[in-house]
Amino acid sequence: MTIVPSSRPKPSLRRQIYLALVSKVEGQIRDVFAKRAEIDGLTQAAVADKLGVHRAVINRRLNGRTNMTVETIADMAWAIGACVDVDIYDPAERPDRNHILAQEVRTLAPPQMTPGYSRISDASASFTAVAA
């Protein structure tokens, strides 16, 4: 079998960070939903009823076929009985984490600062859904 290399260009670092965040958020929502479904018998229909949407909407969200907004993520967490914890940090301050931004941040020049203002030049995000 011959493996043909992909002709698709590698996503930009910006896109990679987005895809990693989306993957993490969706995965955690799916995991908490699966746990609630197994333990408490939670169904997609019950989540849909609680949110006032059709069950197919919940199915698309749980299967990653829709781009969820922050509000949608919060709604899904609430409807499945989970809490949300977001952690945005400078990867240079957490060298123990192997984050895709770490190398880029080390090569950045210090940001130009305006007196009286502070700025985080680059940050990385972490998302944790915690079952209530």
C-alpha positions in Angstrom: 0.0 0.0 0.0 1.3 3.4 -1.0 0.7 6.3 1.3 0.0 9.5 -0.6 1.0 12.7 1.3 -1.8 15.2 2.0 -2.0 18.1 -0.4 -3.7 20.1 2.3 -1.5 22.8 3.7 -0.7 22.6 7.4 -3.0 25.0 9.4 -1.5 28.2 10.7 -0.5 28.3 14.4 -3.6 30.5 15.0 -5.9 27.8 13.5 -4.0 25.0 15.3 -4.8 26.7 18.7 -8.4 27.1 17.7 -8.7 23.5 16.6 -7.1 22.3 19.8 -9.4 24.4 22.0 -12.5 23.3 20.1 -11.4 19.6 20.3 -10.8 19.9 24.0 -14.1 21.6 24.8 -16.2 19.3 22.6 -14.4 16.2 24.0 -15.1 17.3 27.6 -18.7 18.0 26.9 -19.1 14.6 25.3 -17.3 12.9 28.2 -19.5 14.5 30.9 -22.7 13.8 28.8 -21.6 10.1 28.4 -21.0 9.9 32.2 -24.4 11.4 33.0 -26.1 9.2 30.4 -24.5 6.1 32.0 -25.0 7.0 35.6 -28.2 9.1 35.6 -29.9 8.0 32.3 -29.5 11.5 30.8 -30.6 11.5 27.1 -30.1 13.9 24.2 -33.8 14.4 24.2 -33.8 15.5 27.9 -31.0 18.0 27.2 -32.8 19.3 24.1 -36.0 19.8 26.2 -34.1 21.6 28.9 -32.6 24.0 26.3 -35.7 24.3 24.2 -34.2 22.9 21.0 -34.7 19.9 18.8 -32.8 16.7 19.8 -30.9 16.8 16.4 -29.3 20.1 17.6 -27.9 18.4 20.6 -26.7 15.4 18.5 -24.8 17.8 16.2 -23.2 19.6 19.1 -22.2 16.3 20.8 -20.7 15.0 17.5 -18.8 18.1 16.7 -20.8 19.0 13.6 -21.6 22.6 14.7 -19.4 25.5 15.8 -20.5 26.2 19.4 -20.3 29.7 20.7 -19.3 30.5 24.3 -23.0 30.9 25.1 -23.8 27.5 23.6 -20.9 25.8 25.5 -22.3 27.4 28.8 -25.8 26.2 27.9 -24.6 22.7 27.2 -22.7 22.6 30.4 -25.7 23.8 32.4 -28.1 21.4 30.7 -25.8 18.3 31.4 -25.1 19.4 35.0 -21.5 20.4 34.5 -19.4 23.4 35.6 -17.0 25.3 33.3 -13.5 26.3 34.2 -11.4 28.4 31.7 -7.7 28.9 32.3 -6.0 31.4 30.0 -2.2 31.7 30.7 1.1 32.7 29.2 2.9 29.5 28.2 6.2 31.0 29.2 5.0 31.0 32.8 4.2 27.2 32.6 7.2 25.6 30.9 6.1 22.2 32.2 3.2 22.2 29.7 4.1 21.3 26.1 1.9 23.9 24.4 2.1 24.6 20.7 2.6 28.3 21.5 5.5 27.8 23.8 8.2 28.0 21.1 6.7 31.1 19.4 6.3 33.0 22.7 10.0 32.4 23.6 11.0 34.1 20.3 8.7 37.1 20.6 10.2 40.5 21.2 8.9 42.2 24.4 5.6 44.1 23.6 5.6 47.9 23.5 3.9 49.1 26.6 1.9 52.2 27.0 2.2 53.7 30.5 -0.9 52.8 32.6 -1.8 49.8 30.5 -0.8 46.2 30.7 -1.1 43.7 27.9 -0.8 39.9 27.6 0.9 39.5 24.2 0.0 35.9 23.7 -2.0 33.5 25.7 -3.2 29.9 25.6 -6.5 28.6 26.8 -7.5 25.6 28.7 -11.1 24.4 29.3 -12.3 22.0 32.0 -15.9 20.8 32.4 -16.4 19.5 35.9 -19.4 17.4 36.7 -21.5 19.0 39.4 
